[in-house]
Amino acid sequence: MPFISDKNKSAASGGGGGGYLNPSKIQSGGNVRFALLDDQPLEFFECWGETTDGKSKPFRFAEDPSPEDIEEEMGADYSRRLNREGTAPDKVKFAIAVPVYNYDTSSVQIMQLGQKSLINELDSVSQMEDYADLLAWDFVLGKEGVGLETRYSLRPAPRKKGAQADIESAWTESRDSGFDISRLLTGDNPFKAG
């Protein structure tokens, strides 16, 4: 079964601190091992807003937003971040978020992927017969280079021996504490209710 919905497949093609596993925060030459906790990621579109004093914040939408949708959501306090050249608003990007068990932190985190190469690689693995149950495998995410020269890699790996009980315990504890990844869309804390 594909990891990315057919509806958003075209958006994914082409062109960690706290509770988040962020691929861009991995040191060049480093990697992180994780286990997926859900085989249906939260799919969304994201753009960044900035205040006049330089604070930035992500704005997420369930559907590809129009410029009017973005302006309405940002309100009077935020304006849309400009592209690298400073010539136009930064593009809205398709992204996914999925709960994972990070072996380095021995905890549940949210891995958000906006890198199309990683989204497509995970989707490609999900469609291979050998990996039909994505939740039974570990994955190793690697990073080489910096800035515009960054290259990511993602490969499946057999589940670490003896890790399943720790993974299940951490995931149960997170859900019992009110974990709900859909709160990312409202700007609320996905790890705790209200």
C-alpha positions as a printed NumPy array, in Angstrom:
array([[ 0.   ,  0.   ,  0.   ],
       [ 1.488,  3.415, -0.914],
       [ 2.697,  5.568,  1.989],
       [ 1.561,  8.801,  0.28 ],
       [-2.053,  9.203, -0.825],
       [-2.814,  9.307, -4.546],
       [-4.385, 12.742, -3.985],
       [-1.044, 14.244, -2.9  ],
       [ 1.361, 12.073, -4.92 ],
       [ 2.045, 14.868, -7.422],
       [ 2.904, 17.317, -4.617],
       [ 5.696, 14.994, -3.479],
       [ 7.212, 14.488, -6.899],
       [ 9.676, 16.707, -8.717],
       [11.757, 19.406, -7.945],
       [15.949, 17.133, 16.324],
       [15.421, 18.835, 19.279],
       [12.457, 18.374, 21.578],
       [ 9.796, 16.064, 20.242],
       [10.831, 16.403, 16.61 ],
       [13.185, 14.448, 14.4  ],
       [14.301, 17.002, 11.831],
       [16.449, 15.663,  8.959],
       [18.096, 19.061,  8.461],
       [19.424, 18.96 , 12.064],
       [21.405, 15.746, 11.451],
       [25.13 , 16.484, 11.241],
       [26.727, 15.989,  7.819],
       [28.02 , 12.416,  7.688],
       [25.641, 11.376, 10.46 ],
       [22.532,  9.26 , 10.592],
       [19.64 ,  8.412, 12.867],
       [17.773,  5.132, 13.267],
       [14.023,  5.178, 13.83 ],
       [10.899,  3.036, 13.67 ],
       [ 7.648,  4.286, 12.151],
       [ 4.706,  4.195, 14.563],
       [ 1.988,  4.813, 11.975],
       [ 1.813,  3.803,  8.319],
       [-0.497,  6.718,  7.427],
       [ 1.368, 10.039,  7.702],
       [-0.291, 13.39 ,  8.196],
       [-0.092, 15.046,  4.767],
       [-0.205, 18.83 ,  4.55 ],
       [ 1.033, 21.964,  2.841],
       [ 3.276, 24.381,  4.723],
       [ 4.58 , 27.893,  4.379],
       [ 6.339, 30.168,  6.829],
       [ 5.26 , 33.496,  8.189],
       [ 7.427, 36.123,  9.861],
       [ 6.69 , 39.005, 12.197],
       [ 8.252, 42.451, 11.823],
       [10.64 , 41.611, 14.696],
       [11.931, 38.465, 12.946],
       [ 9.97 , 35.697, 14.673],
       [ 8.97 , 32.927, 12.287],
       [ 6.225, 30.325, 12.473],
       [ 5.016, 27.519, 10.194],
       [ 1.472, 27.662,  8.852],
       [ 0.036, 24.315,  7.804],
       [-2.973, 23.523,  5.644],
       [-4.785, 20.247,  4.962],
       [-5.264, 21.264,  1.31 ],
       [-3.023, 23.262, -1.038],
       [-3.888, 26.841,  0.054],
       [-4.59 , 29.843, -2.127],
       [-2.73 , 33.104, -1.44 ],
       [-5.963, 34.374,  0.143],
       [-6.134, 31.319,  2.45 ],
       [-2.564, 31.978,  3.572],
       [-3.157, 35.664,  4.176],
       [-6.304, 34.928,  6.197],
       [-4.544, 32.3  ,  8.334],
       [-1.493, 34.506,  9.007],
       [-3.635, 37.452, 10.03 ],
       [-2.179, 40.877, 10.733],
       [ 0.789, 39.653, 12.826],
       [ 2.593, 37.609, 10.162],
       [ 3.629, 38.117,  6.569],
       [ 4.786, 35.421,  4.2  ],
       [ 8.514, 34.634,  4.173],
       [10.311, 35.563,  0.949],
       [12.294, 33.141, -1.235],
       [16.121, 32.942, -1.072],
       [16.455, 35.683, -3.668],
       [14.021, 37.954, -1.801],
       [12.016, 38.467, -4.98 ],
       [ 8.726, 36.687, -4.207],
       [ 6.929, 34.813, -1.44 ],
       [ 8.51 , 31.458, -0.614],
       [ 6.599, 28.594, -2.233],
       [ 4.094, 26.522, -0.309],
       [ 5.63 , 23.083,  0.188],
       [ 4.03 , 19.679,  0.504],
       [ 5.164, 17.875,  3.649],
       [ 4.336, 14.867,  5.772],
       [ 4.623, 14.223,  9.476],
       [ 4.618, 10.822, 11.125],
       [ 5.223,  9.622, 14.676],
       [ 8.469,  7.68 , 15.041],
       [10.459,  5.991, 17.756],
       [13.929,  7.552, 17.729],
       [16.525,  5.055, 18.973],
       [18.995,  7.843, 19.863],
       [16.567,  9.477, 22.309],
       [14.591,  6.311, 23.206],
       [11.437,  8.345, 22.737],
       [ 8.48 ,  9.066, 20.478],
       [ 9.088, 12.02 , 18.191],
       [ 7.441, 13.536, 15.141],
       [ 9.432, 13.303, 11.946],
       [ 8.385, 15.982,  9.493],
       [ 9.629, 15.556,  5.946],
       [ 9.484, 18.321,  3.383],
       [12.36 , 16.915,  1.327],
       [10.753, 15.409, -1.769],
       [13.561, 12.871, -2.193],
       [12.899, 11.439,  1.291],
       [ 9.121, 11.456,  0.887],
       [ 9.413,  9.646, -2.429],
       [11.941,  7.119, -1.096],
       [ 9.694,  6.226,  1.851],
       [ 6.724,  5.935, -0.489],
       [ 8.757,  3.737, -2.853],
       [ 9.816,  1.407, -0.025],
       [ 6.189,  1.173,  1.136],
       [ 5.212, -0.272, -2.234],
       [ 7.798, -3.071, -2.201],
       [ 6.321, -6.42 , -1.286],
       [ 9.133, -7.179,  1.19 ],
       [ 8.241, -4.071,  3.207],
       [ 4.454, -4.436,  3.124],
       [ 4.353, -3.901,  6.903],
       [ 6.357, -0.695,  7.356],
       [ 5.8  , -0.835, 11.11 ],
       [ 7.879, -4.032, 11.376],
       [11.052, -2.378, 10.068],
       [13.541,  0.22 , 11.234],
       [14.836,  2.953,  8.964],
       [18.183,  4.724,  8.868],
       [18.147,  8.345,  7.743],
       [21.503,  9.774,  6.689],
       [22.753, 13.189,  5.641],
       [25.787, 14.289,  3.631],
       [26.782, 17.855,  2.806],
       [25.41 , 21.235,  3.868],
       [23.186, 23.963,  2.449],
       [22.193, 23.526, -1.174],
       [24.665, 20.61 , -1.456],
       [22.81 , 18.466,  1.125],
       [21.96 , 14.893,  0.149],
       [19.779, 12.626,  2.256],
       [19.534,  8.857,  2.224],
       [16.889,  6.578,  3.662],
       [17.142,  2.82 ,  3.9  ],
       [15.136,  0.128,  5.667],
       [16.853, -2.082,  8.214],
       [15.746, -5.121, 10.211],
       [14.154, -4.238, 13.56 ],
       [16.764, -4.069, 16.333],
       [16.651, -7.227, 18.416],
       [14.752, -6.733, 21.666],
       [13.543, -3.239, 20.745],
       [ 9.876, -3.994, 20.051],
       [ 8.786, -3.888, 23.713],
       [10.473, -0.483, 24.255],
       [ 8.879,  0.889, 21.085],
       [ 5.41 , -0.307, 22.059],
       [ 5.77 ,  1.005, 25.623],
       [ 6.885,  4.478, 24.482],
       [ 4.083,  4.661, 21.886],
       [ 1.43 ,  3.578, 24.41 ],
       [ 2.694,  6.16 , 26.916],
       [ 2.561,  8.933, 24.284],
       [-0.973,  8.044, 23.222],
       [-2.085,  7.808, 26.858],
       [-0.677, 11.334, 27.39 ],
       [-2.945, 12.618, 24.601],
       [-0.721, 12.43 , 21.521],
       [-2.584, 13.608, 18.399],
       [-0.479, 14.48 , 15.36 ],
       [-3.391, 16.301, 13.69 ],
       [-2.842, 19.186, 16.15 ],
       [ 0.071, 20.219, 13.917],
       [-2.548, 21.635, 11.545],
       [-3.948, 23.945, 14.226],
       [-0.601, 25.007, 15.681],
       [-1.295, 23.173, 18.94 ],
       [ 1.005, 20.777, 20.814],
       [ 0.589, 17.296, 19.277],
       [ 2.08 , 15.642, 22.366],
       [-0.454, 16.852, 24.932],
       [-4.142, 17.659, 24.82 ],
       [-5.302, 21.237, 25.506]])
